[in-house]
Structures are given as structure tokens and as C-alpha cells.
Amino acid sequence: MVAPKLLLGLFLCLLGTTALATTRSPRLGGMEMCSLQRLTASQPSQRYEYEGQGIIGVHFPGCAETYDTGVQQQQQQQGARRMGEGGQFQQTDSHQKVHRFYPGDIIAIPAGAVHWTYNDGNQDVVAVSINDLNNPANQLDMQPRPFYLAGGSASQSSTPWQQGKGSQQQGSFNFQNIFSGFDTELLAEAFNSDPQIVRAMQESRNRGLIVTVQQPMQFITPDEQQQGQSRQQQAGRGGGLNGLEETICSEKLLYNLDSQREADVYSRQAGKLNYVNQHKLPVLAYLDLSAEKGYLQPNALFSPHWAVNNHAILYVLRGNARVQIVSNSGQTVLDQQVNRGDIVVVPQFFATTAQAGESGFEWVAFKTNRSPMKSPVAGYTSVFRALPLEVITNAYQISPSQAQNLKTNRETESMLFSPQWTSQRS
């Protein structure tokens, strides 16, 4: 079997760079004017072609090691299991919790938390990550500042985020891990270790960010599926959780957006929408971020709407759609067909809609608010349903029956619309 590769893993990742705090300052620190005349869809610098699964570790400062191979038998009795192959551990180890991720998972990573990803499968991985710079945790400027505990590269390219599969052909970026800047003797003293070992940590050796492991790696972790069932059962017995069960060191970081059973909006003729916000994944309250994943059936329509309290960064996963975005002044700033791999930014208060092509349309959107709100203009949850009939009649100078049609023609649908008008015209 080919040795698994340590990759920047498959996940739809909310790479949140925000402080672990219950309050936050506004995203715009002062009076700033924003005039957007035109928006365009763009392609990412690199795209992976296959989906898979893997393991991610997110380690919080100050939190103790919670899993110890020295007490493996006791943990197995409590539902723990091994991750990896190759038989028994050769030596004992202790570490913070690691997580297995699958296609459709959102992973929230707070600012300053050390994280790594391991692909222990047979397929390459897909990563879509968002780094939130305009937040209280970033006290320097509007530039990303990733730092690394291992690896290094002496070659140059335009951006650090281009490092990945095929990087030997495309080039990588110039960086050194943080240990390279320290005096070897001081680090050896800090670790109480041989200076030769410290020099191995400091030397980059052009390893980049992605390395191939020599043999499959092994970890221990509780069975998270059983943990999730236990939490649901506990909530059912006790009348709900009180919010104190989840601490920073043990908080849940993953949420899967592929489940049809847990879809927030579902229509057999139109598609489905899955949301994750601070209520489903409490760590998002600290990050002030959220996400949605949606799928439109062929020719189905995403209701025209505007975001009340957030910007959105939309990434096309599959299929294609015609996307229109209109500014608050009524100007069309984007009218374009978007395809797999395209990225579109939708500013707050800009109205947008999308109609899927013949192959359908699937996307994920990252949002700059822990509890995003949208206001649709059509459908049974729309502002038109809330307006009195006489207001619509006089505002648009139309007949009462025409106004009634605007209010009720989509009265059984919300957000995702089946292609009724398209079928009538054809």
C-alpha cells in the first residue's frame, strides 16, 4: 500500500483568525466609504480534483493532553478507538484530541491555534479555506501572517497559499519555520534536548508544507459518532444543554453540511440548503463566522435576496449557474455564468440571485457573521408576503390581482424555487 501523504486536507475550512471572546468590535473600525461598481467571478490559484477524508489536529494553548496511549485499555472501554494502521503502538504517547473529517465538513479553527492535517486515505483531498482578517484578533494590519512550526522553502512565488499538490512544477514560496530564527543553544536549553535535534528542527531542507510520511501514522480518539449520539440523548432527557458543557479545550470544531436529513431548506423539485451558525457549532460565536452549503436542481432558482448583516464568499463546487448581483443603488454589478471552481464575493445589502444550468449547481458560502440573516423578495418568507396588498398595488401601479400574484405565486416555496416559469415559457 502506498504510504499516506500528509496534505492540507479535505475540508471546507473556516480558518477563523479571531479572538476567543464573547464580544467583538465592529468589522469596520471607522468611517469608511465603499463604492463597488463591478464584481467578477475568479478562479482560485489551485484546485484539487478529488474528494477524500483524513485527520486534523487543532491544539489550543493552555489545554492539557486528554488522550494517552498508556491507558488505552481504559479508553477502549469508554468507546475510544485507534486511528491509523500497523498494529500496536511502539511507545506511549499523549496528545490533545484529533478529529476525523469527511466530505462536506466545516472545520472552525480559532486564531493562534496550531493545526495540522493528515490524509490517511487513498484519494487526494480538496480544501477551501477562508481567512478572516478584519477582526479583533488581528491587531497588526490587513495582511495574513501564517507561521509554521516545521518545514521551509527557499524558492519564490507570488503567494504562500499556492503551496500544494504539484507545487514542484508551479513553484512554492519563501518561508522558514519560526525555530529557524532562534539561537540553537537557547532552543536546546528550552527543550532540554541535544543541539543536533534542534538543528534538525531549524533547517528547512526545502521540505515545503506538504511531506510524505515514511509509514502510516497512528493516533487515538474517542468515537465522535457515539459522542454526538450521547449529546443528543442527554439533551432529550434533560430538556436541553445549558451551554456550560462545552469548554474551549473540548469544544466541537466540525459540522457536516452534506446531510439531507438535517437540511434547513429542502425541496424535491428545487434543491436543498444546509446552514451552520453559532447555534449548531458554538465555536462560531467566537469566530463570528458561519457557512451554508446549497444545491439547486437543473434550472431551479435561488430566490432574489440580500444579506442583512454579513458579506458572503461563494465558491462553486459543481455544476454552473447564472448569477446576478445588484447594488443598493440598483446597478447590476455582476451578471455572469459561474462554473466549478469560481469564487464570487457578495457584499452586504447587495441583492443577488442564481439560476442553475442544465447540470445543476452546488456551492458553499462563507459568511462574516455568527448568525447571518437574509431577506428574500419572493416566496412565502419574503417581504412581499409581509406587505399589504394595497401597498404593492400603489407602489408599482398594478392591479390588485397582479399584486396578489406577486404575493402568492410562490406561496409554497421559500428560498429555493422550482423552474415553473421556465417550463411555462418552453
C-alpha positions as CSV (number, residue, x, y, z in Angstrom):
1,M,0.0,0.0,0.0
2,V,1.3,3.4,-0.9
3,A,2.1,5.4,2.3
4,P,-0.5,8.1,3.0
5,K,0.5,11.7,2.5
6,L,0.4,14.5,5.0
7,L,-1.6,17.0,3.0
8,L,-3.5,20.2,3.5
9,G,-6.6,18.1,4.0
10,L,-10.0,17.8,2.6
11,F,-12.2,20.2,4.4
12,L,-14.4,23.2,3.9
13,C,-12.5,25.1,6.4
14,L,-13.4,28.2,8.3
15,L,-9.9,29.4,9.0
16,G,-11.0,31.9,11.6
17,T,-8.5,34.4,12.8
18,T,-10.4,35.9,15.7
19,A,-10.0,36.0,19.4
20,L,-11.7,33.6,21.8
21,A,-14.0,36.3,23.3
22,T,-17.7,36.7,23.8
23,T,-17.8,40.3,22.4
24,R,-16.1,41.9,19.5
25,S,-15.6,45.3,17.9
26,P,-17.3,46.2,14.6
27,R,-15.5,45.0,11.5
28,L,-15.1,48.5,10.2
29,G,-13.1,50.5,12.7
30,G,-14.0,53.9,11.5
31,M,-15.9,55.9,8.8
32,E,-15.1,54.2,5.5
33,M,-16.8,54.6,2.2
34,C,-17.1,51.6,-0.1
35,S,-18.1,52.1,-3.7
36,L,-18.4,48.9,-5.7
37,Q,-19.0,49.4,-9.4
38,R,-18.3,45.9,-10.7
39,L,-17.8,42.4,-9.4
40,T,-16.3,39.5,-11.2
41,A,-16.0,35.8,-10.6
42,S,-12.5,34.5,-10.4
43,Q,-10.7,31.1,-10.2
44,P,-8.5,30.0,-7.3
45,S,-4.8,29.7,-7.8
46,Q,-5.1,25.9,-7.3
47,R,-7.8,23.3,-7.3
48,Y,-7.7,19.7,-6.2
49,E,-9.7,17.2,-8.3
50,Y,-10.8,14.5,-5.8
51,E,-12.5,14.4,-2.5
52,G,-11.5,12.2,0.4
53,Q,-11.2,12.0,4.2
54,G,-8.5,12.5,6.7
55,I,-7.5,13.6,10.2
56,I,-6.9,17.1,11.6
57,G,-5.5,18.2,14.9
58,V,-6.3,21.6,16.3
59,H,-4.4,22.3,19.5
60,F,-5.3,25.1,21.9
61,P,-2.7,26.8,24.1
62,G,-3.0,26.0,27.8
63,C,-5.2,22.9,27.3
64,A,-3.9,19.6,28.7
65,E,-3.3,16.4,26.8
66,T,-6.5,14.5,27.1
67,Y,-5.7,11.2,25.3
68,D,-2.9,8.9,26.5
69,T,-1.9,5.6,24.8
70,G,-0.7,4.4,28.2
71,V,-4.3,4.0,29.3
72,Q,-5.5,2.7,26.0
73,Q,-7.4,-0.3,27.5
74,Q,-9.5,2.0,29.7
75,Q,-10.2,4.4,26.8
76,Q,-11.4,1.5,24.6
77,Q,-13.9,0.5,27.3
78,Q,-15.2,4.1,27.1
79,G,-15.6,3.9,23.3
80,A,-12.2,5.1,22.2
81,R,-10.6,3.7,19.0
82,R,-7.3,3.9,17.1
83,M,-6.7,6.0,14.0
84,G,-4.2,4.5,11.6
85,E,-2.8,1.1,10.7
86,G,0.1,-1.0,11.5
87,G,-0.7,-2.8,14.8
88,Q,0.2,-1.8,18.3
89,F,1.9,1.5,19.3
90,Q,5.6,1.1,19.8
91,Q,5.7,3.6,22.6
92,T,3.3,5.5,24.8
93,D,2.1,9.0,23.7
94,S,-0.2,11.6,25.0
95,H,-1.8,14.5,23.0
96,Q,-4.8,16.7,22.6
97,K,-7.9,15.5,20.7
98,V,-7.7,14.8,17.0
99,H,-10.6,14.8,14.6
100,R,-11.6,12.8,11.6
101,F,-13.2,14.8,8.8
102,Y,-15.2,13.8,5.8
103,P,-16.5,15.4,2.6
104,G,-18.9,18.3,3.5
105,D,-17.3,19.0,6.9
106,I,-16.9,22.6,8.1
107,I,-13.9,23.0,10.4
108,A,-13.6,26.1,12.6
109,I,-10.0,27.0,13.6
110,P,-9.6,29.8,16.1
111,A,-6.8,32.3,15.9
112,G,-3.4,31.2,17.1
113,A,-4.4,27.5,17.4
114,V,-1.8,25.1,16.0
115,H,-3.3,22.8,13.4
116,W,-2.1,20.0,11.1
117,T,-3.8,17.7,8.6
118,Y,-3.1,14.1,7.6
119,N,-4.5,12.3,4.6
120,D,-4.7,8.6,5.6
121,G,-6.9,7.7,2.6
122,N,-6.3,6.6,-1.0
123,Q,-7.6,9.8,-2.6
124,D,-6.3,13.3,-2.8
125,V,-8.1,16.0,-0.8
126,V,-9.9,19.2,-1.5
127,A,-9.5,22.3,0.6
128,V,-11.5,25.6,0.5
129,S,-10.3,27.9,3.3
130,I,-11.3,31.4,4.3
131,N,-9.0,33.6,6.5
132,D,-10.9,36.4,8.2
133,L,-8.5,39.4,8.6
134,N,-10.9,42.1,9.7
135,N,-11.4,41.1,13.3
136,P,-10.2,42.0,16.8
137,A,-7.6,39.1,16.9
138,N,-5.6,40.7,14.0
139,Q,-4.1,43.7,15.7
140,L,-1.4,44.5,13.1
141,D,-2.9,45.2,9.7
142,M,-5.0,43.7,6.9
143,Q,-2.3,41.1,5.9
144,P,-2.4,37.4,6.7
145,R,0.5,36.2,8.8
146,P,0.6,32.4,8.9
147,F,3.5,31.0,10.9
148,Y,4.9,27.4,10.8
149,L,6.4,25.1,13.3
150,A,8.0,22.9,10.7
151,G,9.1,22.9,7.0
152,G,10.6,25.6,4.9
153,S,11.3,26.6,1.3
154,A,13.9,28.8,-0.4
155,S,12.1,29.2,-3.7
156,Q,9.8,32.1,-4.6
157,S,6.2,32.6,-5.9
158,S,3.5,35.1,-5.5
159,T,1.6,33.7,-2.6
160,P,2.0,31.2,0.2
161,W,-1.4,29.7,-0.4
162,Q,-0.2,28.3,-3.7
163,Q,1.8,25.6,-1.9
164,G,0.2,22.2,-2.6
165,K,0.0,19.2,-4.9
166,G,2.1,19.8,-7.9
167,S,4.0,22.7,-6.3
168,Q,7.3,21.4,-7.6
169,Q,6.2,22.3,-11.1
170,Q,4.4,25.5,-10.1
171,G,6.9,26.8,-7.5
172,S,6.4,27.4,-3.8
173,F,7.0,30.4,-1.6
174,N,9.9,31.6,0.5
175,F,9.4,30.9,4.2
176,Q,11.2,29.5,7.3
177,N,9.6,27.9,10.4
178,I,9.8,30.0,13.5
179,F,12.5,27.9,15.1
180,S,14.9,29.0,12.3
181,G,15.2,32.4,13.8
182,F,16.2,31.3,17.3
183,D,19.7,30.6,18.6
184,T,20.3,26.8,18.6
185,E,21.8,26.7,22.1
186,L,18.9,28.7,23.6
187,L,16.3,26.3,22.0
188,A,18.3,23.3,23.1
189,E,18.2,24.7,26.7
190,A,14.4,25.4,26.4
191,F,13.7,21.8,25.2
192,N,16.4,20.3,27.4
193,S,17.5,18.5,24.2
194,D,20.6,17.7,22.1
195,P,21.5,20.7,19.9
196,Q,21.7,18.3,16.9
197,I,18.0,17.6,17.3
198,V,17.2,21.3,17.5
199,R,19.3,22.0,14.3
200,A,17.1,19.4,12.5
201,M,14.1,21.4,13.6
202,Q,15.6,24.7,12.3
203,E,16.8,23.5,8.9
204,S,14.3,23.8,6.2
205,R,15.8,21.3,3.7
206,N,13.3,22.6,1.2
207,R,10.6,20.4,2.6
208,G,7.8,22.9,1.9
209,L,4.5,22.5,3.7
210,I,3.5,19.0,2.5
211,V,5.5,16.0,3.3
212,T,5.2,12.2,2.6
213,V,5.3,10.2,5.8
214,Q,7.5,7.1,5.9
215,Q,4.8,4.8,7.3
216,P,1.2,5.2,8.3
217,M,0.7,7.4,11.4
218,Q,-1.4,6.4,14.4
219,F,-3.5,8.4,16.8
220,I,-6.2,7.7,19.4
221,T,-9.5,9.5,19.5
222,P,-13.0,8.8,21.0
223,D,-15.7,7.6,18.7
224,E,-17.1,11.0,17.8
225,Q,-20.3,9.5,16.3
226,Q,-21.1,7.9,19.7
227,Q,-20.2,11.3,21.3
228,G,-22.7,13.0,19.1
229,Q,-25.5,10.5,19.9
230,S,-24.7,10.8,23.6
231,R,-25.1,14.6,23.4
232,Q,-28.5,14.3,21.6
233,Q,-29.7,11.7,24.1
234,Q,-28.6,13.9,27.0
235,A,-30.4,16.9,25.5
236,G,-33.6,14.8,25.1
237,R,-33.5,13.6,28.7
238,G,-32.6,16.8,30.5
239,G,-34.6,19.3,28.5
240,G,-31.6,20.7,26.6
241,L,-28.0,21.6,27.3
242,N,-27.2,24.6,29.4
243,G,-24.3,25.9,27.4
244,L,-21.7,25.1,30.0
245,E,-20.8,21.6,28.9
246,E,-18.5,22.8,26.1
247,T,-15.3,24.5,27.1
248,I,-12.6,25.9,24.9
249,C,-10.5,22.8,25.4
250,S,-13.3,20.4,24.5
251,E,-15.4,22.4,22.1
252,K,-16.7,20.9,18.9
253,L,-14.9,22.1,15.8
254,L,-16.6,20.1,13.0
255,Y,-20.0,20.1,11.4
256,N,-21.1,18.3,8.3
257,L,-23.1,20.1,5.7
258,D,-23.9,17.2,3.4
259,S,-26.8,15.7,5.4
260,Q,-30.1,15.8,3.6
261,R,-31.9,14.8,6.7
262,E,-30.7,17.9,8.5
263,A,-31.2,20.3,5.6
264,D,-32.7,23.6,6.7
265,V,-34.5,24.1,3.4
266,Y,-35.4,21.1,1.2
267,S,-37.4,20.9,-2.0
268,R,-37.6,17.8,-4.1
269,Q,-38.1,19.9,-7.2
270,A,-35.7,22.7,-6.4
271,G,-32.8,21.5,-4.1
272,K,-31.6,21.9,-0.6
273,L,-29.8,24.3,1.8
274,N,-27.8,23.5,4.9
275,Y,-26.7,26.2,7.3
276,V,-24.2,26.2,10.2
277,N,-24.1,29.1,12.6
278,Q,-23.3,29.7,16.3
279,H,-26.3,27.6,17.4
280,K,-25.2,24.4,15.5
281,L,-21.5,24.9,16.1
282,P,-21.0,27.1,19.2
283,V,-17.3,27.9,18.4
284,L,-18.6,30.1,15.5
285,A,-19.8,32.5,18.2
286,Y,-16.2,33.3,19.0
287,L,-15.1,33.4,15.3
288,D,-18.1,35.5,14.2
289,L,-18.3,33.4,11.0
290,S,-20.8,30.9,9.5
291,A,-21.4,29.0,6.4
292,E,-24.0,27.4,4.1
293,K,-24.0,24.7,1.5
294,G,-26.6,24.6,-1.2
295,Y,-27.7,22.6,-4.2
296,L,-30.0,23.7,-7.0
297,Q,-31.7,21.2,-9.3
298,P,-31.3,21.9,-13.0
299,N,-32.9,25.2,-14.0
300,A,-34.0,25.8,-10.4
301,L,-33.7,29.3,-8.9
302,F,-32.2,30.7,-5.7
303,S,-34.6,33.4,-4.6
304,P,-33.5,37.1,-5.1
305,H,-32.4,38.2,-1.6
306,W,-30.0,40.4,0.2
307,A,-27.8,39.8,3.2
308,V,-28.9,41.8,6.3
309,N,-25.8,41.5,8.4
310,N,-22.9,39.9,6.5
311,H,-20.7,39.6,3.5
312,A,-20.5,36.2,1.7
313,I,-17.8,34.5,-0.2
314,L,-19.3,31.9,-2.6
315,Y,-17.3,29.0,-4.0
316,V,-18.8,26.8,-6.8
317,L,-18.3,23.1,-6.0
318,R,-20.1,21.6,-9.0
319,G,-22.2,22.5,-12.0
320,N,-22.9,26.0,-13.2
321,A,-25.4,28.9,-12.8
322,R,-26.2,32.4,-14.0
323,V,-25.5,34.7,-11.1
324,Q,-26.7,38.3,-10.9
325,I,-25.7,40.8,-8.2
326,V,-27.3,44.2,-7.9
327,S,-26.0,47.0,-5.7
328,N,-28.1,49.0,-3.3
329,S,-28.4,51.8,-5.9
330,G,-30.0,49.4,-8.4
331,Q,-26.9,48.9,-10.6
332,T,-26.0,45.5,-12.0
333,V,-22.5,44.8,-10.8
334,L,-22.3,41.1,-11.9
335,D,-24.2,39.2,-14.5
336,Q,-22.2,36.1,-15.3
337,Q,-22.2,32.4,-15.7
338,V,-20.1,30.8,-12.9
339,N,-18.6,27.3,-13.1
340,R,-16.9,24.8,-10.9
341,G,-14.0,26.5,-9.0
342,D,-15.2,30.1,-9.4
343,I,-15.2,32.4,-6.4
344,V,-17.8,35.2,-6.1
345,V,-17.9,37.9,-3.3
346,V,-21.4,39.2,-2.4
347,P,-21.3,42.3,-0.3
348,Q,-23.8,43.1,2.5
349,F,-27.0,44.7,1.2
350,F,-26.3,43.7,-2.4
351,A,-29.2,41.8,-3.8
352,T,-28.3,38.5,-5.6
353,T,-30.0,35.6,-7.3
354,A,-28.8,32.5,-9.2
355,Q,-30.4,30.1,-11.7
356,A,-28.8,26.7,-12.1
357,G,-27.8,25.4,-15.5
358,E,-28.7,22.0,-17.0
359,S,-26.3,20.1,-14.8
360,G,-27.5,21.7,-11.5
361,F,-25.5,24.0,-9.2
362,E,-23.7,23.2,-5.9
363,W,-21.9,25.8,-3.8
364,V,-20.6,26.6,-0.4
365,A,-20.7,30.2,1.0
366,F,-18.7,31.5,4.0
367,K,-20.3,34.4,5.8
368,T,-18.9,37.1,8.1
369,N,-21.4,36.8,10.9
370,R,-22.1,34.2,13.5
371,S,-25.9,34.3,12.9
372,P,-26.4,35.5,9.3
373,M,-29.7,36.8,8.1
374,K,-31.0,37.1,4.6
375,S,-34.2,38.8,3.3
376,P,-35.8,37.2,0.3
377,V,-38.0,39.2,-2.0
378,A,-40.1,36.3,-3.3
379,G,-41.6,33.2,-1.7
380,Y,-43.7,32.7,1.5
381,T,-41.0,34.1,3.8
382,S,-40.4,37.2,1.6
383,V,-41.0,40.9,2.2
384,F,-43.8,40.8,-0.5
385,R,-45.7,38.3,1.7
386,A,-45.4,40.8,4.6
387,L,-46.6,43.9,2.6
388,P,-50.3,44.8,2.5
389,L,-51.9,44.3,-0.9
390,E,-52.7,48.0,-1.3
391,V,-49.1,48.9,-0.7
392,I,-47.9,46.7,-3.6
393,T,-50.7,47.8,-5.9
394,N,-49.9,51.5,-5.5
395,A,-46.2,51.2,-5.3
396,Y,-46.0,49.5,-8.7
397,Q,-49.1,50.9,-10.2
398,I,-50.5,47.5,-11.0
399,S,-53.9,45.9,-10.5
400,P,-54.9,44.2,-7.2
401,S,-55.0,40.8,-9.0
402,Q,-51.4,41.3,-10.3
403,A,-50.3,42.4,-6.8
404,Q,-52.0,39.2,-5.4
405,N,-50.0,37.1,-7.9
406,L,-46.7,38.7,-6.7
407,K,-47.7,37.8,-3.1
408,T,-48.9,34.2,-3.6
409,N,-47.4,32.7,-6.8
410,R,-44.6,31.2,-4.7
411,E,-46.6,30.7,-1.5
412,T,-45.5,27.1,-1.1
413,E,-41.8,27.7,-1.7
414,S,-39.0,29.6,0.2
415,M,-35.5,30.5,-1.0
416,L,-35.3,27.6,-3.5
417,F,-37.7,27.8,-6.4
418,S,-38.6,25.1,-8.9
419,P,-38.4,26.2,-12.6
420,Q,-42.1,26.9,-13.0
421,W,-41.8,30.0,-15.2
422,T,-39.1,28.4,-17.4
423,S,-41.3,25.4,-18.1
424,Q,-44.3,27.6,-18.9
425,R,-42.3,29.6,-21.4
426,S,-41.0,26.5,-23.1
